[in-house]
Amino acid sequence: MIIDFSTTYKNYRDEILNFKGIWNYKCPICDTSRSFQRHGTYPRFLIVLSEEGLCEQEIDIQRLYCTSCKHTHAILPADVVPFCIYSMSTIVHLLGSHLLEEKPVLTLAEETGIPYQVIYSFLSLLSTYLSKITLLLRFLSLWEASSSPTLKQTLARITAYTPARFMVDYFNHDQLPLFLKRKDTSSYPLRFSGSG
């Protein structure tokens, strides 16, 4: 799959689905540039943050066919976490509501309709990623303390830095999406584009 940092689910239709030019991506399999042609779309459900709260969106995801190696690849927008129905903004919102605003998980679950187990799984993911996030925060000079930050301090730094920018820096630093649950992507190689 190809993750395009220059698009979000909001501008995906204009930037990807309605695009009529030459695809400027490299194939994750054979590393060939600009060898793609359209290969249909598939629907993808995404839970996103809107002014009314959390809502479900259906977006069509463009698939491309590599004429060089004959593999197909989906183009995902930057705010979509591969293999996850929740957008990055939704995950950060839920974590921020619990850790920064100190809302209990059960209250959050009741307010949003998201099962409390899912919210706990995001907290667990943040704990799992904590050491890598801390490393990146130090690399970006956003964490200078000698001790390791807590989950709350880490999330506060990410939200102060802006989650979208942090997500791009994380991709560039670790070559994997932040909060990706599936650690082995060998059968689904990833390529990042537009991270500029």
PyMOL commands that set and color helices and strands:
alter all, ss='L'
color gray80, all
select helices_A, chain A and resi 12-17+88-99+105-112+116-139+151-161+163-174
alter helices_A, ss='H'
color red, helices_A
select strands_A, chain A and resi 2-4+36-50+53-66+72-77+191-193
alter strands_A, ss='S'
color yellow, strands_A
deselect
rebuild
show_as cartoon
